[in-house]
Amino acid sequence: MPEWHDLVAAPDATGAAESELRRFVLEHHPVRAFWTRLDAPWQELSRLQHHEPPVERLLGEAVTAAVLLAATLKFHGTLTLQLQGNGAVRLLVAQCTHDLRIRALARVERPVSPDAPFAALVGDSRLAVTVESDERGARYQGIVALEGATLSECLENYFAASEQLPTRIALDAASGYASGLLLQKMPGAHVEAQTERAWEDVQRNLSDLPAPLLRHGSAEEVLRRVGGVHDGRVFAGSAVHFACRCSSERVAGLLRSLGAQEIHEVLAEQGAVTVTCEFCNRPYRFDAVDVERIFAGDAGLEAPSSIN
């Protein structure tokens, strides 16, 4: 029987047990995995987006993937997963911060049939993964062509091309749930026969993982199934939350970047300038006084006209 050490933190009152990230490692091999389940934050996020089921599924998979990719890094900032191309989904953006706050959006170019395949959604697209550090102001970006029959396959190809890390990913999302697992051979792993056999075992176990278990199983159930005969250690979970980072200050900065002439033209035509956040649909309304403050460099700008 494999021996497992389960380091579990008690779930908090917000329901973190159903919206969390968990990590596990094999005890005697340089293999790690990250599992996440995003039921609560995904439900909150998806209520703000209105898409056909194939687009909703892709968006859920993308935000799940963003959480898993962020979990593999040690950073203080934001990871952005972006798909952009000529498919029905012209642009998809999913973001996860170091403290597991998520948000996402999809822009759909044309109607999508209920059974639209992945290829029809993304078309000829590029996959970009961007990591922005709050502490150092540094920015890293990897861009590859979107190659694969699923988002999971595309991300595996990304890791192979950009990170040179053997990685396997399983994603599943629909209305009401989103979950996923990332399996990875750790950087700098020494190639040994036993390690290679363990890596092959856990890859096979992931491929054979029943879809209902990935969707609704607990972290312990999923990770034990993937770990199989190998000893492992499951670490305490971290809660994942939906949180948009929009603010009146950020919107004011956007308006300032567009220039006074353009903003005053909009103000003269419409009587106010209204900007709606594409991530959370919160509208920000700026009247003539607000606009004057923006271009006077008033750092204390508030958004008294923000619409609820």
Stockholm file with secondary structure:
# STOCKHOLM 1.0

chainA/1-308         MPEWHDLVAAPDATGAAESELRRFVLEHHPVRAFWTRLDAPWQELSRLQHHEPPVERLLGEAVTAAVLLAATLKFHGTLTLQLQGNGAVRLLVAQCTHDLRIRALARVERPVSPDAPFAALVGDSRLAVTVESDERGARYQGIVALEGATLSECLENYFAASEQLPTRIALDAASGYASGLLLQKMPGAHVEAQTERAWEDVQRNLSDLPAPLLRHGSAEEVLRRVGGVHDGRVFAGSAVHFACRCSSERVAGLLRSLGAQEIHEVLAEQGAVTVTCEFCNRPYRFDAVDVERIFAGDAGLEAPSSIN
#=GR chainA/1-308 SS CCCEEECCCCCCTTCGGGEEEEEEEETTSSEEEEEEEEHHHHHHHHHTCCCCHHHHHHHHHHHHHHHHHHHTCCCSEEEEEEEEESSSEEEEEEEEETTCEEEEEEEECSCCCTTCCHHHHHCSEEEEEEEEETTTCCEEEEEEECCSSSHHHHHHHHIIIIICCCEEEEEEEETTEEEEEEEEECTTCCCCHHHHHHHHHHHHHHHTCCHHHHHHCCHHHHHHHHHTTSCEEECCCEECEECCCCCHHHHHHHHHHHCHHHHHHHHHHHSSEEEECTTTCCEEEECHHHHHHHHTTCTTCCCTTCCC
#=GC SS_cons         CCCEEECCCCCCTTCGGGEEEEEEEETTSSEEEEEEEEHHHHHHHHHTCCCCHHHHHHHHHHHHHHHHHHHTCCCSEEEEEEEEESSSEEEEEEEEETTCEEEEEEEECSCCCTTCCHHHHHCSEEEEEEEEETTTCCEEEEEEECCSSSHHHHHHHHIIIIICCCEEEEEEEETTEEEEEEEEECTTCCCCHHHHHHHHHHHHHHHTCCHHHHHHCCHHHHHHHHHTTSCEEECCCEECEECCCCCHHHHHHHHHHHCHHHHHHHHHHHSSEEEECTTTCCEEEECHHHHHHHHTTCTTCCCTTCCC
//
